[in-house]
Amino acid sequence: MEITESRMIAEEYLRLGGKRRVKIDDNLQTVRIWEVDPPAAEQFWRDRIERLEERRRKEVEFFLPSINSP
């Protein structure tokens, strides 16, 4: 399986302790956060993910853990 840049970005965010989760429902994708991210993960989100164009950001968010699975 090829590891995409989007997946690598998502994995790095999670490695830093990121807590955001993706919700995909009826092809609508949103990101939820119930717990505060550690400072390094929050900074990474702001610097590397939040600034992406919407299409690219959605690609990264797709690789976050889903709220629909344990």
C-alpha positions, 0 to 999 in steps of 0.5 A: 500500500502506498503511503500518501503525503496526506497520510504521513501528515495525519500520522505525524499529527497523531504521533504528536498526541493529536486528539481530533477525530473525523466524522464521515456521515452521508459523504460529509466530513467534519473534524471533532475535538473533545480533548485539548491537543498537546501543545506540539500537536496543536502547533502542528495542526495550525502550521501544517494542516489548517493552512492547507487548501480545503481539498488537501485538508480533507485528504489529511483529515480522512486519515484521522481516527473516526468517531464511528469506530472504537 
